[in-house]
Amino acid sequence: PLFRSRDLKEQDALNKKEAEKIKKTMESMELVFKVKTGTQDRVFGSVSAKQIRDELEKKSIIIDKKQIDIKDGLSSLGYHNVNIELYKDVIGVLKVKLEK
């Protein structure tokens, strides 16, 4: 079936509204990962987009790991702001903390 452009615009607006809601929820939370550290508190390995996605899923936020904007994972203790593209022009910032 062919969609009328008005239907697509309505769907786009609904999707964007839903993404805004998720953004608000996400920006009010903080994910904490316990990590192993070596000398001088160097983190062994890193926290990956997949691990972040899995933690969000536990909190009922379902996204694809490709939406998470981290290149090589998080590999230092402390707070990190992670951008997550929820929808076009809707980018949420998630606070992630790595602690030992």
PADREN-248653 format. One record per atom (N, C-alpha, C): y, x, z; residue in one letter; atom name. Coordinates in steps of 0.05 Angstrom, whole numbers, m for minus. Layout:
<pts>
{{Y, X, Z}, "A", "CA"};
...
</pts>
This chain:
<pts>
{{m24, 17, 0}, "P", "N"};
{{0, 0, 0}, "P", "CA"};
{{25, 17, 0}, "P", "C"};
{{45, 8, m14}, "L", "N"};
{{70, 22, m15}, "L", "CA"};
{{88, 14, 8}, "L", "C"};
{{101, 34, 20}, "F", "N"};
{{119, 28, 42}, "F", "CA"};
{{147, 25, 30}, "F", "C"};
{{162, 6, 40}, "R", "N"};
{{190, 5, 32}, "R", "CA"};
{{205, 26, 48}, "R", "C"};
{{226, 36, 36}, "S", "N"};
{{241, 58, 49}, "S", "CA"};
{{252, 49, 76}, "S", "C"};
{{258, 23, 79}, "R", "N"};
{{268, 14, 105}, "R", "CA"};
{{246, 17, 126}, "R", "C"};
{{221, 12, 119}, "D", "N"};
{{199, 15, 138}, "D", "CA"};
{{197, 45, 146}, "D", "C"};
{{200, 63, 127}, "L", "N"};
{{199, 91, 133}, "L", "CA"};
{{221, 100, 151}, "L", "C"};
{{245, 89, 146}, "K", "N"};
{{268, 96, 163}, "K", "CA"};
{{263, 86, 191}, "K", "C"};
{{252, 61, 194}, "E", "N"};
{{246, 51, 220}, "E", "CA"};
{{226, 68, 235}, "E", "C"};
{{205, 76, 220}, "Q", "N"};
{{184, 92, 231}, "Q", "CA"};
{{195, 119, 240}, "Q", "C"};
{{212, 130, 223}, "D", "N"};
{{224, 156, 229}, "D", "CA"};
{{241, 154, 255}, "D", "C"};
{{256, 132, 257}, "A", "N"};
{{273, 128, 281}, "A", "CA"};
{{255, 125, 306}, "A", "C"};
{{233, 110, 303}, "L", "N"};
{{214, 107, 326}, "L", "CA"};
{{202, 133, 334}, "L", "C"};
{{193, 149, 314}, "N", "N"};
{{181, 175, 320}, "N", "CA"};
{{201, 193, 334}, "N", "C"};
{{226, 193, 325}, "K", "N"};
{{246, 209, 336}, "K", "CA"};
{{252, 201, 365}, "K", "C"};
{{253, 174, 370}, "K", "N"};
{{258, 164, 397}, "K", "CA"};
{{235, 172, 416}, "K", "C"};
{{211, 171, 406}, "E", "N"};
{{188, 179, 422}, "E", "CA"};
{{189, 209, 429}, "E", "C"};
{{197, 225, 409}, "A", "N"};
{{199, 254, 413}, "A", "CA"};
{{221, 260, 433}, "A", "C"};
{{243, 245, 433}, "E", "N"};
{{264, 248, 452}, "E", "CA"};
{{254, 243, 481}, "E", "C"};
{{238, 222, 483}, "K", "N"};
{{226, 215, 509}, "K", "CA"};
{{209, 237, 520}, "K", "C"};
{{192, 248, 502}, "I", "N"};
{{174, 270, 510}, "I", "CA"};
{{190, 294, 518}, "I", "C"};
{{212, 300, 502}, "K", "N"};
{{229, 322, 508}, "K", "CA"};
{{241, 320, 536}, "K", "C"};
{{250, 296, 543}, "K", "N"};
{{262, 292, 570}, "K", "CA"};
{{241, 297, 592}, "K", "C"};
{{217, 287, 588}, "T", "N"};
{{195, 291, 607}, "T", "CA"};
{{189, 320, 610}, "T", "C"};
{{186, 334, 587}, "M", "N"};
{{178, 362, 586}, "M", "CA"};
{{199, 379, 599}, "M", "C"};
{{225, 373, 595}, "E", "N"};
{{246, 390, 605}, "E", "CA"};
{{250, 387, 635}, "E", "C"};
{{236, 367, 647}, "S", "N"};
{{238, 363, 676}, "S", "CA"};
{{215, 376, 690}, "S", "C"};
{{196, 387, 675}, "M", "N"};
{{173, 399, 688}, "M", "CA"};
{{172, 430, 685}, "M", "C"};
{{154, 441, 699}, "E", "N"};
{{150, 470, 699}, "E", "CA"};
{{120, 476, 699}, "E", "C"};
{{111, 492, 680}, "L", "N"};
{{83, 500, 680}, "L", "CA"};
{{81, 527, 693}, "L", "C"};
{{61, 529, 712}, "V", "N"};
{{57, 554, 726}, "V", "CA"};
{{30, 565, 719}, "V", "C"};
{{29, 590, 710}, "F", "N"};
{{3, 603, 704}, "F", "CA"};
{{m1, 626, 723}, "F", "C"};
{{m24, 627, 736}, "K", "N"};
{{m31, 650, 753}, "K", "CA"};
{{m43, 671, 734}, "K", "C"};
{{m33, 695, 735}, "V", "N"};
{{m43, 716, 717}, "V", "CA"};
{{m51, 741, 733}, "V", "C"};
{{m69, 756, 721}, "K", "N"};
{{m77, 782, 733}, "K", "CA"};
{{m57, 803, 725}, "K", "C"};
{{m50, 821, 744}, "T", "N"};
{{m31, 842, 738}, "T", "CA"};
{{m43, 869, 746}, "T", "C"};
{{m33, 889, 733}, "G", "N"};
{{m42, 917, 739}, "G", "CA"};
{{m19, 932, 752}, "G", "C"};
{{m18, 958, 747}, "T", "N"};
{{3, 974, 759}, "T", "CA"};
{{31, 965, 750}, "T", "C"};
{{50, 967, 767}, "Q", "N"};
{{77, 958, 762}, "Q", "CA"};
{{79, 929, 753}, "Q", "C"};
{{60, 913, 763}, "D", "N"};
{{60, 884, 756}, "D", "CA"};
{{58, 878, 727}, "D", "C"};
{{45, 896, 712}, "R", "N"};
{{41, 890, 683}, "R", "CA"};
{{19, 868, 681}, "R", "C"};
{{25, 849, 665}, "V", "N"};
{{6, 826, 661}, "V", "CA"};
{{m17, 835, 642}, "V", "C"};
{{m42, 829, 651}, "F", "N"};
{{m65, 834, 633}, "F", "CA"};
{{m66, 811, 613}, "F", "C"};
{{m65, 818, 588}, "G", "N"};
{{m66, 797, 567}, "G", "CA"};
{{m40, 782, 566}, "G", "C"};
{{m41, 757, 558}, "S", "N"};
{{m17, 741, 557}, "S", "CA"};
{{m24, 711, 558}, "S", "C"};
{{m4, 694, 562}, "V", "N"};
{{m8, 665, 561}, "V", "CA"};
{{m2, 657, 533}, "V", "C"};
{{m22, 643, 520}, "S", "N"};
{{m19, 636, 492}, "S", "CA"};
{{m9, 607, 488}, "S", "C"};
{{m2, 601, 463}, "A", "N"};
{{6, 574, 456}, "A", "CA"};
{{m16, 554, 463}, "A", "C"};
{{m41, 563, 458}, "K", "N"};
{{m64, 545, 464}, "K", "CA"};
{{m65, 538, 493}, "K", "C"};
{{m61, 558, 511}, "Q", "N"};
{{m62, 553, 540}, "Q", "CA"};
{{m39, 534, 548}, "Q", "C"};
{{m16, 537, 536}, "I", "N"};
{{7, 520, 542}, "I", "CA"};
{{0, 491, 533}, "I", "C"};
{{m11, 489, 508}, "R", "N"};
{{m19, 463, 498}, "R", "CA"};
{{m39, 450, 516}, "R", "C"};
{{m59, 465, 526}, "D", "N"};
{{m79, 453, 543}, "D", "CA"};
{{m68, 443, 569}, "D", "C"};
{{m49, 459, 581}, "E", "N"};
{{m36, 450, 606}, "E", "CA"};
{{m19, 425, 601}, "E", "C"};
{{m5, 423, 579}, "L", "N"};
{{11, 400, 573}, "L", "CA"};
{{m7, 375, 569}, "L", "C"};
{{m30, 380, 557}, "E", "N"};
{{m50, 358, 553}, "E", "CA"};
{{m59, 346, 580}, "E", "C"};
{{m62, 364, 600}, "K", "N"};
{{m70, 354, 626}, "K", "CA"};
{{m48, 336, 638}, "K", "C"};
{{m24, 339, 628}, "K", "N"};
{{m1, 323, 638}, "K", "CA"};
{{5, 301, 618}, "K", "C"};
{{m14, 294, 601}, "S", "N"};
{{m12, 272, 581}, "S", "CA"};
{{9, 277, 560}, "S", "C"};
{{15, 302, 554}, "I", "N"};
{{33, 308, 531}, "I", "CA"};
{{15, 321, 510}, "I", "C"};
{{11, 306, 488}, "I", "N"};
{{m7, 316, 467}, "I", "CA"};
{{9, 326, 444}, "I", "C"};
{{7, 353, 440}, "I", "N"};
{{20, 365, 417}, "I", "CA"};
{{1, 385, 404}, "I", "C"};
{{9, 394, 381}, "D", "N"};
{{m6, 415, 366}, "D", "CA"};
{{5, 442, 375}, "D", "C"};
{{m13, 461, 378}, "K", "N"};
{{m3, 488, 387}, "K", "CA"};
{{16, 500, 367}, "K", "C"};
{{15, 491, 342}, "K", "N"};
{{34, 502, 321}, "K", "CA"};
{{62, 494, 327}, "K", "C"};
{{66, 473, 344}, "Q", "N"};
{{93, 464, 351}, "Q", "CA"};
{{106, 482, 372}, "Q", "C"};
{{89, 499, 384}, "I", "N"};
{{99, 517, 406}, "I", "CA"};
{{109, 543, 394}, "I", "C"};
{{134, 550, 399}, "D", "N"};
{{146, 573, 387}, "D", "CA"};
{{145, 598, 404}, "D", "C"};
{{121, 610, 405}, "I", "N"};
{{119, 637, 417}, "I", "CA"};
{{103, 654, 398}, "I", "C"};
{{113, 678, 394}, "K", "N"};
{{100, 695, 374}, "K", "CA"};
{{74, 707, 385}, "K", "C"};
{{75, 724, 405}, "D", "N"};
{{51, 738, 414}, "D", "CA"};
{{43, 731, 442}, "D", "C"};
{{51, 707, 451}, "G", "N"};
{{43, 700, 479}, "G", "CA"};
{{63, 710, 499}, "G", "C"};
{{62, 700, 523}, "L", "N"};
{{80, 709, 544}, "L", "CA"};
{{65, 730, 561}, "L", "C"};
{{78, 753, 565}, "S", "N"};
{{64, 774, 578}, "S", "CA"};
{{80, 788, 600}, "S", "C"};
{{99, 774, 612}, "S", "N"};
{{113, 786, 635}, "S", "CA"};
{{116, 765, 657}, "S", "C"};
{{116, 774, 681}, "L", "N"};
{{119, 756, 704}, "L", "CA"};
{{147, 743, 704}, "L", "C"};
{{148, 720, 716}, "G", "N"};
{{174, 706, 718}, "G", "CA"};
{{176, 682, 700}, "G", "C"};
{{200, 673, 696}, "Y", "N"};
{{205, 648, 680}, "Y", "CA"};
{{209, 655, 651}, "Y", "C"};
{{199, 637, 634}, "H", "N"};
{{203, 639, 606}, "H", "CA"};
{{211, 611, 596}, "H", "C"};
{{230, 609, 578}, "N", "N"};
{{236, 584, 564}, "N", "CA"};
{{221, 584, 538}, "N", "C"};
{{205, 563, 533}, "V", "N"};
{{190, 562, 509}, "V", "CA"};
{{199, 538, 493}, "V", "C"};
{{207, 542, 468}, "N", "N"};
{{216, 521, 450}, "N", "CA"};
{{192, 507, 439}, "N", "C"};
{{192, 480, 439}, "I", "N"};
{{171, 464, 427}, "I", "CA"};
{{183, 444, 408}, "I", "C"};
{{176, 446, 383}, "E", "N"};
{{187, 428, 363}, "E", "CA"};
{{171, 402, 364}, "E", "C"};
{{183, 381, 375}, "L", "N"};
{{169, 356, 379}, "L", "CA"};
{{171, 338, 354}, "L", "C"};
{{193, 341, 339}, "Y", "N"};
{{197, 326, 315}, "Y", "CA"};
{{220, 340, 301}, "Y", "C"};
{{225, 333, 276}, "K", "N"};
{{246, 347, 262}, "K", "CA"};
{{272, 342, 277}, "K", "C"};
{{287, 363, 283}, "D", "N"};
{{312, 363, 298}, "D", "CA"};
{{309, 355, 327}, "D", "C"};
{{284, 354, 337}, "V", "N"};
{{280, 349, 366}, "V", "CA"};
{{264, 373, 377}, "V", "C"};
{{278, 391, 391}, "I", "N"};
{{265, 414, 403}, "I", "CA"};
{{268, 413, 433}, "I", "C"};
{{245, 412, 446}, "G", "N"};
{{245, 412, 475}, "G", "CA"};
{{242, 440, 486}, "G", "C"};
{{254, 446, 509}, "V", "N"};
{{251, 472, 521}, "V", "CA"};
{{235, 469, 546}, "V", "C"};
{{212, 481, 546}, "L", "N"};
{{193, 480, 569}, "L", "CA"};
{{196, 505, 586}, "L", "C"};
{{197, 501, 612}, "K", "N"};
{{199, 524, 631}, "K", "CA"};
{{171, 531, 639}, "K", "C"};
{{164, 557, 633}, "V", "N"};
{{137, 567, 640}, "V", "CA"};
{{141, 591, 659}, "V", "C"};
{{126, 590, 680}, "K", "N"};
{{127, 612, 700}, "K", "CA"};
{{101, 627, 701}, "K", "C"};
{{102, 653, 699}, "L", "N"};
{{78, 670, 703}, "L", "CA"};
{{80, 683, 730}, "L", "C"};
{{60, 679, 747}, "E", "N"};
{{60, 691, 773}, "E", "CA"};
{{33, 703, 779}, "E", "C"};
{{33, 723, 797}, "K", "N"};
{{7, 735, 803}, "K", "CA"};
{{m7, 722, 826}, "K", "C"};
</pts>
